[in-house]
Amino acid sequence: MLSLLPSFLCLAVIALHPVAAIWPAPQSFTKGSQVLYLHQNIRITYNGAFVRWSSSREHGCLAEDLDTEYWMSQQVPYTYGYSPSSLTSKEVVQAAVSRTLAGIFNSKFVPWQMHKPGSKFEPDLAQGQKWLQTLQIVQTGEDQPSAFKPLAGEVDESYNLTVSAEGDVQLTAVSSIGVLRGLETFSQLFYQHSAGTFWYTPYAPVAIQDAPKFPHRGIMLDTARHFFPVDDILRTIDAMSWNKMNRLHVHVTDSQSWPLVIPALPEVSEKGAHHPSLTYSPQDVQRIQTYGAQRGVEVYFEIDMPGHIGVVSLSHPELIVAYNEQPYYWWCAQPPCGAFKLNNTGVDAFLKTLFDDLLPRLAPYSAYFHTGGDELNKNDSMLDEGIRSNDSAVLQPLLQKFIDTQHARVRAAGLTPMTWEEIPLDWNVTMDKDTVVQTWLGGESVKKVTELGHKVIDSNYNFWYLDCGRGQWLSFDNGAAYVIGYPFNDWCNPVKNWKLIYSHDPTAGLTEEQAKLVLGGEVAVWSETIDPANLDTLVWPRASAAGEVLWSGRIDPATGQNRSQMEATPRLNEFRERMVLNGVRASPIQMMFCTQGSPKECEYPA
């Protein structure tokens, strides 16, 4: 019979009083000041069955003291770096435990940057160690078939997490997705000791009750203006899962490029991609969606139309009007212009072929498909030989028919359609109430859409556009253009720093009934000046600020007031460091003097 390494010794009772740096903030969190250590062979169970953590060789872990036959009959097979072979509750939880422990043990997070120089912030190893004994994971509900591709609100993401003073951990959740959220919080309780292979929490005992404020907490990534390799998208999904964000909206095509391979229409990407190597194959799409589903991040796609589609002219010029017309500002918001012809039967045939190919491949992993609809310029149809008018009275019925047809196809594929706000607000297109509307123009947009009875995703550019404030990407020749352009700010200047992002409440000014229609929000990553080299630094940790707003809400239940920057700043500093150590190049939000000092030392004087 083998014997386990000692799982607990004596308790080091040290009042370290660290900041309780959980991000996003739980709805309810109480903590103590006792130290518990995490052993690499902690016993883990999932609904009563053992989950064995088999670490990599470098950790030097040995499992020694359970009867081998008993262990093998009870364990859920487990290895370091485990990847699910299918989308089942058991497999998803197994993989999440693997990632959680690897994140703790491999990140080497010694939080010296969060404490004053010379301070003794670590427990004294000579005092002995009391080890966490068990991590019991209990899923109280059975996952529904839609658990890994839910409509907003279909999955219960709540969880309860307790760590007793004796070293027993219990994580309870209704769904496997709730288990994932609880494991993320569990991982943030721990630090590595600078002496080496000791990992500890100074917070015991812990009691957390948590659930999200909004069911849709997302990022919109534009892959048309700049292409992002699959690995960059997967890394973004990883960071989203750490932030408890659950929707990645891929704005996959636009007038600038078409990187999406459609086997039924291969010519579109062959002629429309920036380069033959810069495309997403059906296998890439499935990999991205599956990777997201395993982490509780639903990936859904947008093909923007009937505007923002000019690139199709490179393969099907007969379907597009006003492609790359100049001066561009008469025809679109940015070059190259181009829109579908609204009175052309060939367009409908093209879209039928496109959707018949694409939508059945997306539907197994997503509940939504976004049909775009923003910034359609009326002037384009003046060049359309089938219309020759920019009169809204002429164009609106054609657009109504276009939207009706495409949304019917989306629903026939088992997906729920989404659209940008201009379709209902500017064009007065009526849509079924299940259609989700994404707003971006701010002001009264959310209120107007909810008054129509539609559910809303808020991406107010005044707060949640991450590309803003980086200067013009257009060039200005000497002369009048130079004078007009100086000092060359972009249209949505200034930069939306994390504090501004953190200040935004998507339900502000709404009635209680209107607020119920706000599913949540997305920060937008338009990529005119964003590519793989600066993606991480521009998205994180600013997106984290929106992540906390959408998970925790703007109101702190402990105070009844808006959550304070003073309370959030040290937590975000620490969480940013965790992201960096786990491979995401998140930008700093303060200088090190501030992270090592008290919040008051870097507070703006009243």
C-alpha positions in Angstrom: 0.0 0.0 0.0 1.3 3.5 -0.9 1.0 6.4 1.4 0.4 10.1 0.6 2.8 12.8 1.5 1.6 14.6 4.7 -1.4 16.7 3.9 -1.3 19.0 6.9 1.0 20.1 9.6 0.5 22.9 12.1 -1.1 26.3 11.4 0.8 29.5 11.0 -1.5 32.1 12.4 -0.2 35.4 10.9 -2.3 38.4 10.4 -0.9 39.7 7.1 -4.0 41.8 6.3 -3.5 41.8 2.5 -6.0 43.4 0.1 -8.7 40.9 -0.8 -7.8 41.1 -4.5 -10.6 39.1 -6.2 -11.5 40.3 -9.7 -14.3 40.8 -10.6 -15.5 41.5 -7.1 -17.8 38.8 -5.7 -21.3 39.7 -4.6 -20.6 38.6 -1.1 -17.1 37.9 0.4 -15.9 37.4 3.9 -12.4 36.4 4.8 -10.2 35.8 7.8 -6.4 36.2 8.3 -5.2 32.6 8.7 -2.7 31.1 6.4 -3.4 27.8 4.6 -1.0 26.1 2.1 -2.0 24.4 -1.1 -0.3 21.1 -1.7 0.1 19.8 -5.3 -1.6 16.6 -4.3 -4.7 18.1 -2.8 -7.6 15.6 -2.9 -10.2 16.9 -5.3 -13.7 15.4 -5.8 -16.4 16.3 -8.4 -19.8 15.1 -7.2 -18.2 12.5 -5.1 -15.6 11.1 -7.5 -11.9 11.8 -7.1 -10.2 14.0 -9.5 -6.5 13.3 -9.4 -4.1 16.2 -10.1 -1.1 14.7 -11.8 1.4 17.5 -12.1 4.3 17.9 -14.5 7.6 16.4 -13.6 9.1 19.7 -12.6 6.8 19.9 -9.7 8.2 16.7 -8.2 4.9 15.5 -6.9 4.3 11.9 -5.8 1.0 10.3 -4.9 1.8 7.8 -2.2 -0.7 6.8 0.4 -4.0 5.6 -1.0 -4.7 2.1 -1.7 -4.0 1.8 -5.4 -7.0 -0.3 -6.3 -9.4 2.0 -4.4 -7.8 5.1 -6.0 -8.0 3.7 -9.5 -11.7 2.8 -9.0 -12.7 6.2 -7.7 -10.6 8.7 -9.5 -11.6 10.8 -12.5 -8.6 10.3 -14.8 -6.6 13.4 -14.7 -3.3 14.8 -16.0 -1.5 18.1 -16.2 -2.6 20.1 -19.2 -5.7 18.1 -19.6 -7.8 19.0 -22.7 -11.4 17.8 -23.0 -12.2 15.3 -25.7 -15.9 16.3 -25.7 -18.2 19.0 -24.4 -19.6 17.3 -21.3 -19.9 18.6 -17.8 -17.3 16.1 -16.5 -14.7 16.8 -19.2 -15.1 20.6 -18.9 -14.7 20.6 -15.1 -11.7 18.2 -15.3 -10.0 20.6 -17.7 -10.9 23.6 -15.6 -9.3 22.0 -12.5 -6.2 21.3 -14.5 -6.0 25.0 -15.7 -6.7 26.3 -12.2 -3.9 24.3 -10.5 -1.5 25.0 -13.4 -2.2 28.7 -13.2 -1.5 28.7 -9.4 1.6 26.5 -9.5 3.2 27.8 -12.8 2.6 31.5 -12.6 5.2 32.0 -9.8 3.2 35.0 -8.5 5.1 36.4 -5.5 3.2 39.6 -4.9 6.2 41.8 -3.9 4.9 44.5 -6.2 1.8 44.9 -4.0 3.6 45.6 -0.8 6.0 48.3 0.5 9.7 47.6 -0.1 11.2 45.8 2.9 7.9 44.8 4.4 7.4 41.2 5.6 4.3 40.3 3.7 4.9 36.5 3.5 4.1 33.9 6.2 7.1 32.5 8.1 7.7 29.0 6.8 9.5 28.1 10.0 6.2 28.3 11.8 5.0 25.2 10.0 2.3 24.7 7.5 -1.3 23.7 7.6 -2.4 22.3 4.3 -5.7 22.4 2.5 -7.0 18.9 2.7 -9.8 18.6 0.1 -11.4 20.5 -2.6 -15.0 19.2 -3.0 -16.7 20.4 -6.1 -20.5 19.8 -6.1 -22.7 20.6 -9.2 -26.2 20.6 -7.9 -28.0 20.8 -11.3 -27.7 18.9 -14.6 -26.4 20.8 -17.5 -29.0 21.3 -20.3 -28.1 20.7 -23.9 -27.6 24.5 -24.4 -25.2 24.8 -21.5 -22.2 25.4 -23.8 -24.0 27.5 -26.3 -26.6 29.3 -24.3 -28.8 32.3 -25.0 -28.1 35.0 -22.4 -29.5 34.0 -19.1 -30.0 30.3 -19.9 -27.1 29.1 -17.8 -26.9 29.7 -14.0 -23.3 31.0 -13.5 -23.6 31.4 -9.7 -21.4 29.6 -7.2 -20.6 29.4 -3.5 -17.1 28.9 -2.3 -16.0 28.2 1.2 -12.6 27.6 2.7 -12.7 26.4 6.3 -10.1 27.2 8.9 -9.4 23.4 9.0 -8.5 23.3 5.3 -11.6 22.0 3.6 -12.7 23.7 0.5 -16.2 23.4 -1.0 -17.3 24.8 -4.3 -21.0 24.4 -5.1 -22.6 25.5 -8.3 -25.8 24.7 -10.2 -24.0 24.3 -13.6 -20.5 23.3 -14.8 -20.1 26.9 -16.0 -20.7 28.1 -12.4 -18.0 25.6 -11.4 -15.6 27.3 -13.8 -16.4 30.7 -12.4 -15.8 29.5 -8.8 -12.5 27.8 -9.8 -11.3 31.1 -11.2 -12.1 32.8 -7.9 -10.4 30.0 -6.0 -7.2 30.5 -8.1 -7.0 34.2 -7.0 -6.8 33.3 -3.4 -3.2 32.0 -3.7 0.3 33.3 -3.9 3.7 31.6 -4.3 6.1 32.0 -1.5 9.4 33.6 -2.5 11.3 30.7 -0.8 10.1 28.3 -3.6 7.5 25.6 -3.9 5.0 26.8 -1.3 1.7 28.2 -2.3 -0.5 29.9 0.3 -3.7 31.8 1.0 -3.6 34.4 3.8 -7.4 34.8 3.7 -8.8 31.7 5.5 -11.5 31.1 6.4 -13.3 32.3 3.3 -17.0 32.5 2.4 -18.1 33.7 -1.0 -21.5 33.8 -2.6 -21.4 35.1 -6.2 -23.4 35.5 -9.4 -23.3 37.8 -12.3 -25.3 41.0 -12.6 -25.6 40.7 -16.4 -25.7 37.5 -18.5 -23.9 38.9 -21.5 -20.3 40.1 -20.8 -18.3 40.4 -23.9 -15.6 41.6 -26.2 -16.1 42.4 -29.9 -13.0 41.7 -32.0 -12.6 43.1 -35.5 -10.6 40.6 -37.6 -11.1 42.4 -41.0 -9.1 45.6 -40.7 -6.2 43.6 -39.2 -6.0 39.8 -39.1 -5.5 38.0 -35.8 -4.0 34.5 -35.8 -5.9 31.8 -34.1 -3.5 31.7 -31.1 -4.2 35.4 -30.4 -7.9 34.7 -30.3 -7.4 31.7 -28.0 -5.2 33.8 -25.7 -8.0 36.4 -25.6 -10.5 33.8 -24.7 -8.2 32.6 -21.9 -8.1 36.1 -20.5 -11.8 36.5 -20.9 -12.4 33.4 -18.8 -10.2 34.8 -16.0 -12.3 37.9 -16.0 -15.5 35.9 -16.0 -16.5 37.3 -19.4 -18.6 35.0 -21.5 -19.1 36.3 -25.0 -16.6 36.8 -27.8 -18.2 38.6 -30.8 -16.0 38.1 -33.9 -16.6 40.9 -36.4 -15.0 38.6 -39.0 -15.5 40.4 -42.3 -15.8 44.0 -43.5 -15.1 46.1 -46.6 -11.3 45.9 -45.9 -11.0 42.1 -46.0 -12.8 38.7 -46.0 -10.6 36.3 -44.1 -13.4 33.7 -43.5 -13.1 30.6 -45.8 -16.5 29.5 -47.1 -16.1 26.2 -48.9 -19.2 26.8 -51.0 -17.8 30.2 -52.1 -14.0 29.7 -52.0 -13.5 32.7 -54.3 -14.6 35.2 -51.7 -11.7 34.6 -49.3 -9.3 33.8 -52.1 -9.8 37.2 -53.6 -10.9 39.0 -50.4 -8.3 38.1 -47.8 -5.4 40.4 -47.2 -3.1 37.5 -48.0 -3.8 33.8 -48.7 -2.2 32.9 -45.4 -4.5 35.2 -43.4 -7.7 33.2 -43.4 -9.8 31.2 -41.0 -10.6 27.7 -42.2 -13.7 25.8 -41.1 -11.4 23.9 -38.8 -10.0 27.2 -37.3 -13.6 28.4 -36.6 -14.5 25.1 -34.9 -11.3 25.2 -32.9 -12.0 28.8 -31.7 -15.6 28.0 -30.8 -14.8 24.8 -29.0 -11.9 26.4 -27.1 -14.3 29.1 -25.9 -17.1 26.7 -25.0 -14.7 24.7 -22.8 -13.9 27.9 -20.9 -17.5 29.2 -20.6 -16.9 31.8 -23.4 -19.5 31.5 -26.2 -17.9 32.6 -29.6 -20.3 34.0 -32.1 -19.7 35.6 -35.5 -20.8 38.7 -37.4 -20.9 39.2 -41.2 -21.7 42.9 -41.5 -24.3 43.8 -44.1 -25.7 45.3 -46.2 -23.0 48.0 -45.7 -19.4 47.2 -44.7 -19.4 44.5 -47.4 -17.4 46.1 -50.2 -14.7 43.4 -50.3 -17.2 41.0 -51.9 -16.8 43.2 -55.1 -13.3 41.6 -55.6 -15.0 38.2 -56.3 -18.6 39.2 -57.1 -18.6 42.8 -58.5 -22.1 42.4 -59.8 -23.5 42.3 -56.2 -21.8 45.4 -54.8 -22.3 49.1 -55.3 -19.9 52.0 -54.6 -16.9 49.8 -54.0 -13.9 52.0 -53.1 -15.6 55.1 -54.5 -13.9 58.4 -53.9 -14.0 60.8 -52.1 -15.1 58.0 -49.7 -16.9 60.2 -47.2 -19.8 60.6 -49.7 -20.4 56.9 -49.7 -19.3 55.4 -46.4 -17.6 56.0 -43.0 -14.2 54.9 -44.1 -12.5 53.4 -47.2 -13.0 51.2 -49.1 -16.7 51.7 -49.4 -19.2 49.2 -50.8 -22.7 47.8 -50.0 -24.9 45.1 -51.3 -27.3 46.1 -54.0 -30.7 46.1 -52.2 -32.8 45.3 -55.3 -30.7 42.5 -56.8 -31.8 38.8 -56.8 -28.2 37.8 -57.2 -27.5 39.1 -53.7 -30.2 36.9 -52.2 -28.8 33.9 -54.0 -25.3 34.6 -52.8 -26.5 35.0 -49.2 -28.5 31.8 -49.4 -25.4 29.9 -50.5 -23.3 31.6 -47.8 -25.7 30.9 -44.9 -26.4 27.3 -46.0 -22.7 26.7 -45.7 -21.7 28.7 -42.7 -24.6 28.7 -40.2 -24.9 24.9 -39.7 -21.2 24.9 -38.8 -21.6 27.7 -36.2 -24.9 26.5 -34.7 -23.4 23.6 -32.6 -21.3 26.1 -30.6 -23.3 29.3 -30.5 -26.9 30.6 -30.0 -26.4 33.8 -31.9 -25.4 35.2 -35.3 -24.9 38.9 -35.9 -26.0 40.3 -39.2 -24.5 43.8 -38.8 -26.5 46.7 -40.2 -24.5 49.7 -39.1 -23.6 52.8 -41.1 -25.5 52.0 -44.3 -25.1 55.1 -46.5 -28.1 56.1 -48.5 -26.0 57.6 -51.2 -24.7 54.2 -52.3 -28.0 53.3 -53.9 -27.8 56.4 -56.1 -25.2 54.4 -58.0 -27.2 51.2 -58.0 -28.8 50.8 -61.5 -31.7 48.9 -59.9 -32.6 51.8 -57.6 -31.0 55.2 -58.5 -32.2 56.9 -55.3 -31.2 57.9 -51.8 -34.7 58.5 -50.6 -35.4 56.7 -47.4 -39.0 56.1 -48.5 -37.7 54.1 -51.4 -34.9 52.3 -49.6 -36.7 51.4 -46.3 -39.0 48.7 -47.9 -36.1 47.1 -49.7 -34.1 47.0 -46.4 -37.0 45.6 -44.5 -37.3 42.7 -47.0 -33.5 42.2 -46.9 -33.5 42.0 -43.1 -36.6 39.8 -42.9 -35.1 37.3 -45.4 -31.7 37.1 -43.7 -33.1 36.8 -40.2 -35.4 34.0 -41.3 -32.4 32.1 -42.5 -30.6 32.7 -39.2 -33.6 31.4 -37.3 -33.9 28.4 -39.6 -30.4 27.4 -38.6 -31.4 27.4 -34.9 -29.7 30.8 -34.2 -31.0 34.0 -32.8 -30.3 37.1 -35.0 -28.5 40.2 -33.7 -28.1 43.6 -35.4 -26.7 47.0 -34.9 -28.9 49.8 -33.6 -29.3 51.7 -36.9 -31.5 49.0 -38.4 -34.4 49.7 -36.0 -33.7 53.3 -35.0 -32.5 54.9 -38.2 -34.3 52.8 -40.8 -37.4 51.9 -38.8 -37.1 48.3 -39.7 -39.4 46.1 -37.7 -38.0 42.8 -36.3 -39.2 40.0 -34.2 -38.8 40.7 -30.5 -36.2 37.9 -30.1 -33.8 39.9 -32.2 -31.0 41.3 -30.0 -29.9 44.9 -30.8 -26.4 46.1 -30.2 -26.1 49.8 -29.5 -23.0 51.9 -29.9 -23.9 55.5 -30.5 -24.6 56.3 -26.8 -27.1 59.0 -25.7 -30.6 57.6 -25.7 -29.8 54.6 -27.8 -30.4 51.9 -25.1 -33.5 53.6 -23.9 -35.0 53.8 -27.4 -34.2 50.2 -28.3 -35.7 48.9 -25.0 -38.8 51.0 -25.7 -39.2 49.0 -28.8 -39.2 45.9 -26.7 -35.9 44.5 -27.9 -33.1 43.1 -25.8 -29.9 45.1 -25.9 -26.2 44.7 -25.8 -24.5 48.0 -25.0 -21.2 49.1 -26.5 -21.5 52.8 -26.0 -18.5 54.3 -27.9 -18.1 57.1 -25.3 -17.0 54.5 -22.8 -16.4 51.1 -24.2 -14.5 51.6 -27.5 -11.0 50.4 -26.9 -9.6 51.7 -30.2 -10.4 55.4 -29.4 -7.8 58.1 -28.7 -5.0 56.6 -30.7 -4.9 59.2 -33.4 -5.9 59.3 -37.1 -5.0 56.4 -39.3 -5.7 58.6 -42.4 -2.7 60.6 -43.7 -2.9 64.4 -44.4 -1.0 66.1 -47.2 0.4 69.5 -46.7 -2.1 72.3 -47.2 -5.8 72.6 -46.3 -6.2 68.9 -45.3 -3.2 69.2 -43.0 -4.8 72.3 -41.3 -8.2 70.6 -40.9 -6.7 67.4 -39.6 -4.3 68.9 -37.0 -3.6 67.6 -34.3 -4.8 64.4 -36.1 -7.1 63.0 -33.4 -9.4 60.1 -34.3 -13.2 60.5 -34.4 -13.8 59.1 -30.9 -10.9 60.7 -29.0 -9.9 60.6 -26.2 -8.6 57.2 -25.0 -11.2 55.4 -22.9 -9.0 54.6 -19.8 -10.1 52.0 -17.3 -11.6 54.5 -14.9 -13.9 55.9 -17.6 -14.8 52.3 -18.7 -15.4 51.5 -15.0 -17.8 54.4 -14.6 -20.3 53.3 -17.2 -23.6 51.7 -16.2 -25.5 50.3 -19.2 -28.8 50.6 -17.4 -28.4 54.2 -16.3 -31.6 56.3 -16.8 -33.8 53.3 -17.6 -37.0 52.2 -15.9 -37.0 48.9 -14.1 -38.7 47.2 -17.0 -36.4 48.7 -19.5 -33.4 47.6 -17.5 -34.5 44.0 -17.6 -34.1 44.1 -21.4 -30.4 45.0 -21.1 -28.6 41.7 -21.4 -25.2 43.3 -20.8 -22.5 44.8 -22.9 -19.3 44.4 -25.0 -16.2 46.4 -25.2 -15.3 47.0 -28.9 -11.8 46.3 -30.4 -12.0 47.9 -33.8 -8.6 47.1 -35.4 -7.6 50.0 -37.7 -4.5 50.5 -35.5 -4.6 47.3 -33.5 -2.9 44.1 -34.6 -1.3 41.1 -32.9 1.6 43.2 -31.7 -0.4 45.5 -29.4 -3.7 43.5 -28.9 -3.0 42.5 -25.3 -1.8 45.9 -24.2 -4.8 47.7 -25.6 -7.5 45.3 -24.4 -6.2 44.4 -21.0 -6.8 45.4 -18.3 -9.2 48.0 -19.7 -11.6 45.2 -20.7 -11.3 43.9 -17.1 -12.9 47.1 -15.9 -16.0 46.4 -18.0 -15.9 42.8 -16.9 -16.3 43.8 -13.3 -19.1 46.3 -14.1 -21.0 43.5 -16.0 -20.3 40.8 -13.4 -20.6 42.7 -10.2 -22.7 45.7 -11.2 -21.9 49.3 -10.6 -23.4 49.3 -7.1 -21.4 47.8 -4.2 -23.9 45.9 -2.0 -21.7 46.6 1.0 -22.1 50.4 0.7 -25.1 50.9 -1.6 -22.9 53.3 -3.6 -21.1 53.1 -6.9 -18.0 51.0 -6.7 -15.0 53.1 -5.8 -11.9 53.5 -7.9 -10.0 53.6 -4.6 -11.2 50.1 -3.7 -10.9 48.7 -7.2 -7.4 50.0 -8.1 -5.3 47.8 -5.8 -7.4 44.8 -6.9 -7.0 45.6 -10.6 -3.2 46.1 -10.1 -2.9 42.6 -8.6 -5.2 41.0 -11.2 -3.2 42.6 -14.0 -0.1 41.1 -12.6 -1.8 37.7 -12.5 -2.7 38.1 -16.2 0.9 39.0 -17.1 2.4 36.0 -15.3 -0.1 33.8 -17.2 1.0 35.0 -20.6 -1.2 38.1 -21.4 0.8 41.3 -21.9 -1.6 43.6 -20.0 -0.7 47.2 -19.6 0.1 48.7 -16.2 -2.5 51.1 -14.7 -0.1 52.8 -12.2 3.6 53.2 -11.5 5.2 50.8 -9.1 5.4 53.4 -6.3 1.6 53.3 -6.3 1.2 49.5 -6.4 3.7 49.2 -3.5 2.1 52.0 -1.4 -1.3 52.6 0.0 -4.2 53.7 -2.2 -4.1 57.1 -0.4 -0.6 57.8 -1.6 -1.7 58.0 -5.2 -5.2 59.5 -4.6 -6.0 62.8 -6.4 -6.2 65.4 -3.6 -9.8 66.6 -3.0 
